[in-house]
């Protein structure tokens, strides 16, 4: 009996968290579109990626699988590289410096 309650509680918790992440994505999309500065847009885009990681993690929990762990790790690595590129672009206006001086 208690085991059924624990499984049902976990399922409802995952569903509530998925709804919260979806709501957060909608708010972040608004920030990306309306954001007053490019830095605000960059932070919202980075947070959108973190929400994508959360969505993949919650989906893995809901499906009771570990197959998505590699996907979550790959998203995190790509987010880090993207964050560095966006920060460099905001700071210098260019991502790859062609001058070797």
N, C-alpha and C positions, 0 to 999 in steps of 0.2 A: 504494500500500500504506500509506504513512504517512498519507495523507489519510483513508483508511478508519479507521485507528487513532485519529486525532484526533477524528473524528465520533463514533466509538463511545465514546471516553473522555469526550467532552462529554456524551453521552447518559447514561452511567452516573453522571457527576458530578451532573447535574441531578436524576436519580432519587434519589440518596443525599441531596442537599440537600432535596428535597421530603419525604422521610421524616423528616429532622431537623427541618424546620419543623413537620410534623404532630405529631411528638413534643413539640416545644416548645409547640404550641397546647394539647395535652392537659395538660401541666404548668401552663400559664397558666390554663386553665379551673379546675383544682383551686385555684389561688391566688385566683382571683376568687370562688369559692364559699366557701372556708375562710378567706381572708385575715383576719388578726386586726383590722386597722383599715381604715377607708375609704381611707386613703392607699395602702395596699398594693393594694387592689382597683383603684384608679385607675391605678396604675403598671402593674399586670398587664393592665388593659384597653387602655392605651396601647401596651404591648408586643404585645398581641394584634393591634392594627391594623398595627403594623410587620411582624409576621409575615404578615398578609394582603397587604401590599405585596410582601414577599419571595415569597410564593406566586404572585402575579400576575406578577412579574418572571421567576420560574423557568418558569412556564407559557409566557410569551412566548418565552423562550429555547428551550424544548422544541418549541414549535410553529413556530419560526423566523418570527416575525411582529413587526411594530412596532405593531400595532393596539392592544395593551394598554398602551402607554406613557401614553396619556391617562387610562386607568383608574387607573394607578399614581399619576399626578399628582393626580387627583381624590381618591383615598383619602388621600394625604398632606395635602392641604388640609383635608379634613374631619376628619382626625385632629388637626390643629393646632387647629382651632376647638373640637373636642370636649375636647381637653386643657385649653384655656383655660377652658371652661365648667365642667369638673369641678373644676379648681383653685379657681375663684372660689366654687363651691358648697361645697367643703370649708372654705375660709377664712371665708366670710361666711354660709353657710347659705342663700343665695338667689343666683340667677343674674342676674335682671334686677331692678334697683332701681327701685321705682315712686315713691319720694319724690324730689322735686326741691328739697329744702331745702339 
